[in-house]
Amino acid sequence: MNHHLSPALRITSNLLQLWTLCGKPACRRAQECRRDPAGCVKRYAPLAPEEARCGALALLKGLLDGVDRDEVREFAPDEIEALEQWTARLAATVDVGGETVTNGAAIPRCELKSSLFS
C-alpha cells in the first residue's frame, strides 16, 4: 500500500463510519478507524451504497480543496444525502450501549442488529 494514501483512506473510512462494521477493538472503542484503513475500506466500503461512497469521496475532495460541507452539498446533494442516510442507518442498527468514548474509557463491544442487512 502507498503510505501517502493512508490519511485519505482513514478519512474515507471515518466518513462512511466503517468502524461500526470493523472487528478491531481499537476502532470500536475510538469510534473511528485506528488500524488498517486500506483493508477496512477494501472489506467494508462495498457494503455502503454507491451514492454514499460518492458522498464520502465528495467530502474528502472538498476537504482537500478547502471547501466546506455546505458547498459540497450544493455540488453533490444526492450523494451527501445518501451518505447521511447510510450513517444514520448504521447509527440506528449498531448497539454501543449508549455510551461514548471519553478519557479512553472502553465502550461495550458493538453488536450489529440484523436490520442493517434487511
C-alpha positions in Angstrom: 0.0 0.0 0.0 1.2 3.5 -0.7 1.5 5.1 2.8 0.7 8.5 1.3 -2.9 7.3 0.7 -3.4 6.2 4.4 -4.7 9.6 5.6 -7.2 9.8 2.7 -8.3 6.2 3.3 -8.7 6.8 7.0 -10.8 9.9 6.4 -13.0 8.0 3.9 -13.4 5.1 6.4 -14.4 7.5 9.1 -16.8 9.4 6.8 -18.5 6.1 6.0 -18.3 5.1 9.7 -16.8 1.8 8.7 -15.6 1.4 12.3 -19.1 0.1 13.1 -18.5 -2.9 10.8 -14.9 -3.4 11.8 -13.8 -6.3 14.1 -10.9 -4.4 15.6 -11.5 -3.4 19.3 -9.4 -0.3 18.9 -11.6 1.0 16.2 -14.8 0.2 18.0 -13.5 1.9 21.2 -12.4 5.0 19.4 -15.4 5.0 17.1 -13.1 5.7 14.2 -10.5 3.9 12.1 -7.4 3.2 14.2 -5.8 0.3 12.4 -5.6 -0.5 8.7 -7.7 2.0 6.7 -6.8 0.3 3.3 -8.0 -3.1 4.5 -11.1 -1.6 6.1 -12.1 0.3 3.0 -11.4 -2.7 0.8 -13.5 -5.0 3.0 -16.4 -2.8 4.2 -16.8 0.1 1.8 -18.6 -2.1 -0.8 -21.3 -2.6 1.8 -22.2 1.1 1.6 -24.5 2.2 -1.2 -22.6 3.6 -4.2 -24.1 7.1 -3.8 -23.0 7.1 -0.1 -19.4 6.2 -1.2 -19.6 9.0 -3.7 -20.7 11.4 -1.0 -17.8 10.4 1.2 -15.4 11.0 -1.7 -17.0 14.4 -2.5 -16.5 15.4 1.1 -12.9 14.2 1.0 -12.3 16.2 -2.2 -13.9 19.2 -0.6 -11.7 18.8 2.5 -8.6 18.6 0.3 -9.7 21.7 -1.7 -10.7 23.7 1.3 -14.4 23.6 0.6 -16.9 23.3 3.4 -19.6 20.7 3.7 -22.4 23.1 2.7 -20.6 23.9 -0.6 -20.0 20.2 -1.2 -23.8 19.6 -0.5 -24.6 22.2 -3.2 -22.4 20.3 -5.7 -23.5 16.8 -4.8 -26.8 16.9 -2.8 -27.9 13.4 -3.6 -24.6 11.9 -2.7 -24.4 13.7 0.6 -28.0 12.8 1.4 -27.2 9.1 0.6 -24.1 9.3 2.9 -26.2 10.8 5.7 -28.8 8.1 5.3 -26.2 5.4 5.4 -24.6 6.7 8.6 -28.0 7.2 10.2 -28.8 3.6 9.3 -25.6 2.4 10.9 -26.2 4.5 14.0 -29.7 3.1 14.3 -28.5 -0.5 13.9 -25.3 -0.6 15.9 -25.7 -1.1 19.6 -22.8 0.6 21.5 -24.7 0.6 24.8 -25.5 4.2 24.5 -22.0 5.1 25.8 -19.3 7.2 24.1 -15.6 7.1 24.5 -14.4 9.6 27.0 -10.9 9.8 28.5 -10.0 6.5 27.0 -12.9 4.6 28.7 -13.8 1.5 26.7 -17.3 1.0 25.3 -19.0 -2.3 25.2 -18.4 -4.5 22.1 -20.6 -3.4 19.2 -23.2 -5.8 18.1 -24.8 -5.4 14.7 -28.6 -5.8 14.8 -30.0 -7.9 12.0 -31.9 -4.9 10.5 -28.7 -3.5 9.0 -28.8 -6.0 6.2 -32.5 -6.4 5.8 
